[in-house]
Amino acid sequence: MTMNGDPCLLSATELRGLVAGKRISPVEIVRAVLARAEALQPALNCFITLCGDEAIAAAREAERKVMAGEPLGLLHGIPVSVKDIVNTKGVRTTFGAVPYKDNVPTEDAVAVARLRSEGAILIGKTTTPEFGSKCLTDSPLFGRTRNAWSAERSSGGSSGGAAVAVASGIAPLAIATDGGGSTRIPAACNGVVGLKQSNGVVPHSQALDVFGNQTYVTPTTRTVADTALMMQAMAGEDSCDPWSIGVPVPDFIGTAAPRGDLRGQKILFCASPPGRPMSSDVAASFKASLDRLAGLGAELEEFSGDGFDIEPIWRAINHTVWRTRFAKLAAEHKDELSEAFLKQLALATEVSGVDYQEAMFARTALFRRVQSLLARGHLLAMPTLTRTALPIDQDLFGTIEIDGAHFDSVRPHWFPWTMPFNMTGHPAVSLPCGFGRDGLPIGLQLVGRFRGDAELLRVSALFEASSDLLSRWPA
């Protein structure tokens, strides 16, 4: 069971066919992935834990099943990494925080359990800032995670480790999370596919307020087909999550094949909310992306970004949740937590109960605004980020530089378009769409109709197939 070439450079979809055809062994795949992880980890710092012995043992059992002709799962023998904010049974889950450095869950999160049940092999836990709390991936626990394309740039966050591991060929599949852009931001920074699915499509078994929840357990991959593969395994109702109950699982794999064109599809687009800057590189890449969509047959229509500058609303909800969850921890472990994390908790003390409820009312109004747009068009399009990856030493509370100008707040100036769709629940995906003059990736965000995740992936697959960006790898 051997194959010429490096299995780390193959997609999960390709590996799946090779494993089933007995042309490559799961042991061979896992050994190659672990060797690549060991080689690149000192430079990239994208893992908190590697599960070498356990992964090899799982790969040997996967190989036995193949050779015995037993039924194989959807992801049989395929390596996967899991963000270290998502529970993994028997493997420590630190939440990127020193006080949890020895925390070992007794059960898997639903999404993890489903991937394992389909034969996926856990190779390690990827880096996250403390509790996924910011758009940069660093923590007192492990240091900084570097961008896959440049050691001088941030990986983005909070799922920076997941995106870097996939972008650099360390396992083709990664479980990430997204509470305000935490999957899509690092996907755009590292040139991979990052989907935040519709609310309820993948059950969230760790959400404390499942009714008001705006965080998602998500897939990160290099290709749209691999994202569809993960969604096929992860989606489906579970009693832990009321929004998942009664939601049917579509044929993600079949629907996401790049067949046909976009004739009959109207895509509404907006470059940025009023007053928000955008680099010339991103503007040029966004225009070229719209031209590609038009070339596929889509009808394009611009929409107004009025009402989408919603970072204060997102923050009022999100930081209040964090304060409720972590105030006691911060009081007891202040010296072990980062200054940025403690500052964010302090911001929430200014939010009253009335402020929080008004933000929830605004969240409903935002949902209805997006619904009205998607009644006019089939999808929305906008840049994922306003510039390429930030410097490796970027301060969350520092200024952000865009084409030589400096702005006073990172969140609303770098990713104004990701937070809205956490709050509304619509599916949103970041796709690689080009490179800046600095050689770093740029992302396009497409937003689909509520629970229209499979159709969003179909459009994404056609867009992906219209260029040769997948041929490029980080040096």
LINFEN-V139114 format. One record per backbone hydrogen bond with DSSP energy under -0.5 kcal/mol. CO is the residue of the C=O (numbers start at 1). NH is the residue of the N-H. Records with the same first field share a line. If there is no record, write none. Layout:
BEGIN
CO->NH + NH
END
This chain:
BEGIN
1->25
5->7
6->9
7->10
11->15
12->16
13->17
14->18
15->19
16->20
17->21
18->23 + 24
19->22
25->29
26->30
27->31
28->32
29->33
30->34
31->35
32->36
33->37
34->38
35->39
36->40
37->41
38->42
40->43 + 44
41->45
44->146
46->127
49->125
51->55
52->56
53->57
54->58
55->59
56->60
57->61
58->62
59->63
60->64
61->65
62->66
63->67
64->68
65->70
66->69
73->76
75->78
78->121
79->173
80->123 + 124
81->175
82->126
83->85 + 86
84->95
87->109
88->91
91->88 + 105
94->97
95->131
96->141
97->100
98->101
100->103
103->93
105->90
109->113
110->114
111->115
112->116
113->117
114->118
115->120
116->119
118->75
119->77
120->122
121->80
123->51
124->82
125->48 + 49
126->84
127->161
129->132
130->133
136->138
137->145
139->142 + 143
143->139
144->146
145->155
150->147 + 153
152->392
153->147
156->137
158->160
159->163
160->164
161->165
162->166
163->167
164->168
165->170
166->169
167->474
169->171
172->222
173->81
174->176 + 220
175->83
176->218
178->216
181->185
182->159
183->187
184->188
185->189
186->190
187->191 + 192
189->441
192->194
193->221
194->430
195->197
196->428
198->201 + 202
201->203 + 236
203->205
208->210
209->213
216->178 + 218
218->176
219->195
220->174
221->193
223->227
224->228
225->229
226->230
227->231
228->232
229->233
230->234
231->235
236->203
238->241
240->242
241->244 + 245
242->245
244->247
246->248
248->250
250->252
251->255
252->256
254->257
257->259
262->265
265->267 + 299
266->268 + 378 + 379
267->301
268->381
269->303
273->276
279->283
280->284
281->285
282->286
283->287
284->288
285->289
286->290
287->291
288->292
289->293
290->294
291->295
292->296
293->298
294->297
296->262
297->264
299->267
301->269
305->308
308->310
310->313 + 314
311->315
312->316
313->317
314->318
315->319
316->320
317->321
318->322
319->323
320->324
321->325
322->326
323->327
326->330
327->331
328->332
329->333
333->336 + 337
334->337
336->98
338->342
339->343
340->344
341->345
342->346
343->347
344->348
345->348
346->349
347->350
348->351
350->352
352->356
353->357
354->358
355->359
356->360
357->361
358->362
359->363
360->364
361->365
362->366
363->367
364->368
365->369
366->370
367->371
368->372
369->373
370->374
371->375
372->376
373->376 + 377
379->268
380->447
381->270
382->445
386->279
390->154
391->394
395->398
396->410
400->407
402->405
405->402
407->400
409->413
410->414
411->415
414->386
415->418 + 419
418->421 + 422
419->422 + 423
420->424
421->425
425->199
427->448
428->196
429->431 + 446
430->194
431->444
434->442
436->439
440->436
442->433 + 434
443->384 + 385
444->431 + 446
445->382
446->429
447->380
449->452
452->456
453->457
454->458
455->459
456->460
457->461
458->462
459->463
460->464
461->465
462->466
463->466
464->467
468->471
469->472
END
